[in-house]
């Protein structure tokens, strides 16, 4: 996407919040395959 983009603290906070929703047990009906979640939800950090 952007090779020179530096994430702000707000960006990382938003990502953290989104991942907490995706891993919440109430969301299992949407994200049934936990192994798939582990492989797909990947954040690259340098």
PETARA-V456533 format. One record per helix or strand of 2 or more residues. SS is the DSSP state (hx for helix, st for strand). FROM is the first residue (numbers start at 1). LEN is the number of residues. If there is no record, write none. Layout:
ss from len
SS FROM LEN
SS FROM LEN
This chain:
ss from len
hx 9 15
hx 25 3
hx 34 7
